[in-house]
């Protein structure tokens, strides 16, 4: 069964181009041209992935992304935008996007990013990862800190799982980028730091001890307090 992609853009030429290309690539495609329609459709039938333009009439892409992320924490969301400044990319990631593609883009790159996000969504294994009172069930992707359940976006989860699988190892920013995003993605150098900050905020909401440690000048490591 092929994956269903929800594609949202108010430019009919871009929407038609993406629809034709994605169908040719083997995906089922639903297209809408407004944020309201995107939310309505996603709530009725959750897609495998959302390709979402930022500049939409009415509810813009950032707000659509925030609402989708709140309703479906693990839904992969790829933002499309003509804004290429670092603050704009950070705003998109903070809204809950998993990836960010700047217009104009090569269609092959769009396909590569979609494939990468879908691969990461499907990469489940039957395993429980534990560090102190933090538990990650890789089959269900349930994350618990003590008895508190933590909702993560797809990329936040992938980053946490990678850190959990390499506890007490110092992981450079370059290594994290290569493993989580791969060579297909071109991102700002501070994006990893943004994701670490968001993970820490979610893991330490109730004043829990810090597990993700910064190794200055190198990267990050995850370890139990006292290690």
KAGIWO-V834631 format. One record per residue. RES is the residue in one small letter. OMEGA is omega in radians with two decimals (none if undefined). Layout:
# KAGIWO-V834631
res omega
RES OMEGA
RES OMEGA
This chain:
# KAGIWO-V834631
res omega
x -3.08
x 3.11
x 3.09
x 3.13
x 3.01
x -3.09
x -3.03
x 3.11
x -3.11
x 3.07
x -3.04
x -3.14
x 3.12
x -3.13
x 3.14
x 3.14
x -3.13
x -3.13
x -3.13
x -3.09
x -3.11
x 3.06
x 3.11
x 3.13
x 3.04
x -3.13
x 2.88
x -2.99
x 2.99
x -3.13
x 3.04
x -3.04
x 3.10
x 3.11
x 3.14
x 3.12
x 3.13
x -3.14
x -3.13
x -3.11
x -3.10
x 3.13
x 3.13
x -3.12
x -3.07
x 3.14
x 3.07
x -3.10
x 3.11
x 2.96
x -2.86
x 3.06
x -3.13
x -3.03
x -3.14
x 3.04
x -3.13
x 3.12
x -3.09
x -3.05
x 3.12
x -3.11
x 3.06
x 3.13
x 3.14
x -3.11
x 3.09
x -3.13
x 3.12
x -3.10
x -3.07
x -3.01
x -3.06
x 3.13
x 3.11
x -3.12
x 3.10
x 3.14
x 3.01
x 3.14
x 3.03
x -3.13
x -3.06
x 3.11
x -3.13
x 3.13
x 3.12
x 3.10
x 3.12
x 3.11
x 3.11
x 3.12
x 3.10
x 3.10
x 3.08
x 3.14
x 3.08
x -3.14
x -2.96
x -3.12
x -3.06
x 3.04
x -0.15
x -3.08
x 3.03
x -3.09
x 3.10
x 3.11
x 3.07
x 3.12
x -3.12
x -3.14
x 3.08
x 3.12
x -3.13
x 3.14
x 3.14
x 3.07
x -3.11
x 3.11
x -3.06
x -3.00
x 3.11
x 3.01
x -3.09
x -3.07
x 3.06
x 3.12
x -3.04
x 2.98
x -3.06
x 3.14
x 3.10
x -3.14
x 3.12
x 3.06
x -3.03
x 3.08
x -3.13
x -3.05
x 3.06
x 3.13
x -3.12
x 2.95
x -2.94
x 3.08
x -3.08
x 3.11
x -3.08
x 3.11
x -3.12
x 2.97
x -3.13
x -3.09
x 3.06
x 3.14
x -3.12
x 3.13
x 3.13
x 3.14
x 3.13
x 3.10
x -3.14
x -3.13
x -3.11
x -3.11
x 3.10
x 3.04
x 3.07
x -3.07
x 3.14
x 3.08
x 3.14
x -3.14
x 3.11
x 3.13
x -3.10
x -3.08
x -3.03
x -3.08
x 3.13
x -3.10
x -3.09
x -2.99
x 3.02
x -3.05
x 3.09
x -3.04
x -3.10
x -3.06
x 3.12
x 3.11
x 3.10
x -3.13
x 3.08
x 3.13
x 3.14
x 3.09
x 3.14
x 3.14
x -3.12
x -3.13
x -3.03
x -3.09
x -3.09
x 3.09
x 3.12
x -3.14
x -3.13
x 3.10
x 3.13
x -3.07
x 3.06
x 3.01
x -2.98
x 3.11
x -3.09
x -3.07
x -3.03
x 3.02
x 3.09
x -3.13
x 3.11
x 3.06
x 3.13
x 3.11
x none
